[in-house]
């Protein structure tokens, strides 16, 4: 068996342009994976039309990496411990088209996540998109 390795850095742990799909993933399901893959395809189309970066000799853009982010703190669902976090991370090893990379954070709000992962793009479902603009999550 392998274990869970956590590391901490003050610099962004992910390359600029990485797609991050945040969630509790309790449990992880195909919809989460498909949302990440759909985002990869949509951003690839955007890149091909709008940028000259990240292209091969034929002018095709590469798929940007997708990383799944689990926070130890969720503003709606409370906190999770190390054992629960490890259990959730393990789901990504045998997931559809996996294994998938996972990062763990203590950032519960997207305003915090944006500071932690500068230059990354966040992929959200409709329910999360509604919560992102809900004033109850922002003290001022």
N, C-alpha and C positions, 0 to 999 in steps of 0.2 A: 502494500500500500502506500503511497506518498502522503505527504502532509500538506498543510496550508502554510505558505510562506508569505509573510507580510513585510513590506518595506515602506519606508517613509522618505520623502524628499521634499525640499522646498521648491524645487523646480517642477514644472509640469512633468508628470511621469509618462505622458503620452505625446507622440509627435503631433505637430500642428496639422489640422485637417482631419484628425481621427473622429469617427462618428461614435458617440457615446449614447447608449440606451440605458437609462437609469430605471431601476424598479426594485421591488421587494422580491420578485421571482419566487413567490411562495404559493404554488410551485411554478417553475419554469414550464412554459408550454410552447407548442409550435408557433403560435401567434407572435410570441416575442421574437423568435428566430426569424420568422417571415417578415416582421416589421423591420428588423435590422437589415435583412437582405433587400427589401424593397427600397429602403433608404440608400443603400449602396448603389443600386441601379439608378435611382432618381438623381443622386448627386453626381454619378458618372456622366449622365446626360447633361447635367448642368455644367460640369467641368469641360466637356467636349465643346459646348456652345460658347462658354463664357471665359475660359482661361486657356493659357498656353502652357501652364505648368502640368506636371505629372503625366506627360504623354510619351508614348513609345514612338518608334520610327514611322509608323503608319498614321500617327496623329490620334491614336485612341488613348483615352484616359484610363488609367488603372483604377480598379475598385479601391476606394478608401477602406482602411481597416475599420471594423466594428468592434467595440469593446463594451461589455456589459458592466454597469456600475451598480454595486449594492452598497447602500449606506447602513451603517450601524444604527443611525437615527433616522426615523421616518416621522414627519410631522403629523401624519394621520394614524400610523400604526405602532408608534412607540419605538423602543430600542430593542436590538437583538444582541445576544451574547456571542462569544467566540465559537461555541459548538454549533449554534444555529447558523452562523455565517459560514462555517466550514461545510455544513450540510448543504446549504444553498449553492455554494461555489461548486461542489462536486457534481451538481446536476448538469453543469455545462460541459463536463468531460464526455459524456455519452449522448449529448443532445443532437438533434437533427443537424447534419452537415458539420458537426463539431469535431474536435473540441473547440470551444470559443473562449477567447480571453476575457478575464474578469478582473476588475479592480474593486477594492473595498475602500470606503471613505467614511468619515464622520460628518460629512456635509449633508444636511437634510434639505436645504433649499437650493433652487437652481441659481440664485444669486451667489451663493457660496460655491457651488460647483463650477460656475463660470470663472471664478477667481482661481480655483484649484486646477482647472484644466484649460488654461488660456489657449485660444486658437483652435479649440475643438468644437465640433458641431454636435448639438444635442438632438437626439431623435426621440420624439414623444408621441404617444397615442392621444386620441381625442380627449379622454378623461383627464390626463395629465395636462394637456394644453389648457383646459378650462381652469385647473387649479393654479397653474403658473400665474395667471392674471388675477387670482382671487386676493383682494386686499388683506384678508385675515392672516396670510402668511408673512406679511411685511408690516412690522411694527409702526411704520410711519408712512 
